[in-house]
Amino acid sequence: MAINNSFFYKRRSVTAKNMLANKVSENDLKDILSAGIRVPDHGALNPWKIVVIKDERLEKFDKEVILKEFLRANPNASEKEIEIESSRLQRGGVVLAVLSTPVEHPKIPKWEMQLSSAAVCMNLLSCAQSKGYAAQWITEWYAYNKVVIEKLGGDFNRDKISGFIYIGQQSEPPKERRRPNPDDIISYY
Ligand SMILES: Cc1cc2nc3c(=O)[nH]c(=O)nc-3n(C[C@H](O)[C@H](O)[C@H](O)COP(=O)(O)O)c2cc1C
């Protein structure tokens, strides 16, 4: 057991707000995506999809989808709000939208398919962070928006966005956040 796994004891997210929107190399992105789809998945149903949003598509999605949807719901938005909503995805160098796309199955419950989709998010996040990138798993309001889900190829009545994995560069190491006391969480039967 000589493998150095210290990464998993220290892993930390960097908020999208605090990351630099530098590009992620194509090779690293390929590795991150292949780690992302290598997850436990009952019945090998692959009940998830990943949509890669990068380069000029980040701004396009911000302006043509997120901002538009925000303004539709908030026609009297302030300048500050418009500024935030017109550049959401552009906080990252690449954003990976993970959709949970459950299928009908006689034995495997939908809940397990949704759990597997969370595993995709966690693998994408961990892999990006293990390579030294700043990364965060977020949903924010637009993960629950019908048009956003549809623009990403999902069916609003069936699919859900498990998360957006923002990946960029660190400007400084993140501070530790409050972590649970193991004794409050873990017990021995
Ligand atoms: C499903 C899910 C959705 C989340 N959505 C948000 C969000 O919208 N905004 C936010 O600031 N953090 C959100 N978080 C929390 C952050 O991803 C994360 O918990 C926090 O940055 C600390 O993560 P770390 O333990 O990797 O350091 C979400 C987490 C999960 C699991």
The ligand as an SDF file (V2000), in Angstrom:
LIG
                    3D

 31 33  0  0  0  0  0  0  0  0999 V2000
  -24.7250   19.3750   -5.9100 C   0  0  0  0  0  0  0  0  0  0  0  0
  -23.9050   20.5140   -5.3930 C   0  0  0  0  0  0  0  0  0  0  0  0
  -24.2120   21.8010   -5.7550 C   0  0  0  0  0  0  0  0  0  0  0  0
  -23.4740   22.8780   -5.2960 C   0  0  0  0  0  0  0  0  0  0  0  0
  -23.8130   24.1300   -5.6900 N   0  0  0  0  0  0  0  0  0  0  0  0
  -23.1150   25.1810   -5.2310 C   0  0  0  0  0  0  0  0  0  0  0  0
  -23.4610   26.4860   -5.6430 C   0  0  0  0  0  0  0  0  0  0  0  0
  -24.3990   26.6830   -6.4250 O   0  0  0  0  0  0  0  0  0  0  0  0
  -22.7340   27.5090   -5.1520 N   0  0  0  0  0  0  0  0  0  0  0  0
  -21.6880   27.3170   -4.2570 C   0  0  0  0  0  0  0  0  0  0  0  0
  -21.0490   28.2730   -3.8290 O   0  0  0  0  0  0  0  0  0  0  0  0
  -21.3290   26.0770   -3.8690 N   0  0  0  0  0  0  0  0  0  0  0  0
  -22.0180   25.0180   -4.3240 C   0  0  0  0  0  0  0  0  0  0  0  0
  -21.6730   23.7550   -3.9390 N   0  0  0  0  0  0  0  0  0  0  0  0
  -20.5900   23.5990   -2.9290 C   0  0  0  0  0  0  0  0  0  0  0  0
  -19.1960   23.5680   -3.4850 C   0  0  0  0  0  0  0  0  0  0  0  0
  -19.0430   22.7820   -4.6120 O   0  0  0  0  0  0  0  0  0  0  0  0
  -18.2410   22.9490   -2.4480 C   0  0  0  0  0  0  0  0  0  0  0  0
  -18.9360   22.2490   -1.5010 O   0  0  0  0  0  0  0  0  0  0  0  0
  -17.4170   23.9250   -1.7050 C   0  0  0  0  0  0  0  0  0  0  0  0
  -16.8410   24.7900   -2.6160 O   0  0  0  0  0  0  0  0  0  0  0  0
  -16.3160   23.1940   -0.8990 C   0  0  0  0  0  0  0  0  0  0  0  0
  -15.8510   22.0810   -1.5700 O   0  0  0  0  0  0  0  0  0  0  0  0
  -14.5330   21.2220   -1.2200 P   0  0  0  0  0  0  0  0  0  0  0  0
  -14.8970   20.2800   -0.1290 O   0  0  0  0  0  0  0  0  0  0  0  0
  -14.2290   20.4900   -2.5110 O   0  0  0  0  0  0  0  0  0  0  0  0
  -13.4420   22.1520   -0.8390 O   0  0  0  0  0  0  0  0  0  0  0  0
  -22.3860   22.6590   -4.4100 C   0  0  0  0  0  0  0  0  0  0  0  0
  -22.0640   21.3450   -4.0520 C   0  0  0  0  0  0  0  0  0  0  0  0
  -22.8010   20.2810   -4.5240 C   0  0  0  0  0  0  0  0  0  0  0  0
  -22.4240   18.8870   -4.1190 C   0  0  0  0  0  0  0  0  0  0  0  0
  1  2  1  0
  2  3  1  0
  2 30  2  0
  3  4  2  0
  4  5  1  0
  4 28  1  0
  5  6  2  0
  6  7  1  0
  6 13  1  0
  7  8  2  0
  7  9  1  0
  9 10  1  0
 10 11  2  0
 10 12  1  0
 12 13  2  0
 13 14  1  0
 14 15  1  0
 14 28  1  0
 15 16  1  0
 16 17  1  0
 16 18  1  0
 18 19  1  0
 18 20  1  0
 20 21  1  0
 20 22  1  0
 22 23  1  0
 23 24  1  0
 24 25  2  0
 24 26  1  0
 24 27  1  0
 28 29  2  0
 29 30  1  0
 30 31  1  0
M  END
$$$$
